[in-house]
Amino acid sequence: RVKLGESPMDAIVSATSLNAEIMGWQDRVGSLTAGKLADIVAVPADPLGDISALEHVGFVMKGGVVHRDELAKRP
């Protein structure tokens, strides 16, 4: 989407909160809000400056459980 001219922020919002709203799941997912499922990813760089940072996910938390944490292993 960014390659086609969408801003990185708009692409991230459309993949998260906007899709949750479209599916009618905004009460459960789509944003980091108390009471919602805690699905979080972390990347080693700012995806707003370089959207390709999202291709290098180093941390994954799903439902409050850490499933991957490669960022903690970095020197």
C-alpha positions in Angstrom: 0.0 0.0 0.0 2.9 2.4 0.8 4.4 1.6 -2.6 1.2 2.8 -4.2 1.3 6.1 -2.3 -0.4 5.5 1.0 1.4 7.0 4.0 3.0 4.4 6.4 0.7 5.5 9.3 -2.4 5.1 7.1 -1.2 1.7 6.0 -0.7 0.6 9.6 -4.1 2.0 10.7 -5.9 0.3 7.9 -4.2 -3.1 8.8 -5.2 -2.8 12.4 -8.0 -0.6 13.8 -9.8 0.0 10.4 -9.9 -3.7 9.7 -11.1 -4.5 13.2 -13.9 -1.9 12.6 -14.8 -3.4 9.2 -15.1 -6.9 10.7 -17.1 -5.6 13.7 -14.4 -6.6 16.1 -13.4 -3.1 17.3 -14.6 -4.0 20.9 -12.0 -6.8 21.0 -9.0 -5.9 18.8 -7.5 -3.2 16.7 -5.9 -0.9 19.3 -4.0 -1.1 22.5 -6.8 -0.5 24.9 -7.6 -1.9 28.4 -9.9 -4.9 28.0 -8.9 -5.7 24.4 -6.8 -8.7 23.3 -3.1 -7.8 23.6 -1.6 -8.6 20.2 1.6 -6.6 19.8 4.6 -6.7 17.5 7.8 -4.8 17.9 10.4 -4.0 15.2 14.0 -2.7 15.5 13.3 0.5 13.6 10.6 3.2 13.2 8.1 1.9 10.6 6.8 5.4 10.0 10.3 6.3 8.6 10.8 3.0 6.8 7.7 0.7 6.4 10.0 -2.2 5.5 10.9 -2.3 9.3 7.6 -4.3 9.6 9.3 -7.1 7.7 11.7 -7.7 10.6 9.4 -8.5 13.6 11.5 -9.2 16.6 8.8 -9.4 19.3 5.4 -10.9 19.3 2.8 -10.9 22.1 -0.6 -12.5 21.5 -3.3 -12.5 24.1 -0.8 -11.2 26.7 1.6 -14.1 26.1 5.1 -13.5 24.6 5.6 -15.9 21.7 8.8 -14.4 20.3 11.4 -12.1 21.8 14.5 -11.7 19.7 14.9 -8.0 20.6 15.9 -8.9 24.2 18.8 -11.0 22.9 20.4 -8.0 21.1 23.6 -6.7 22.5 
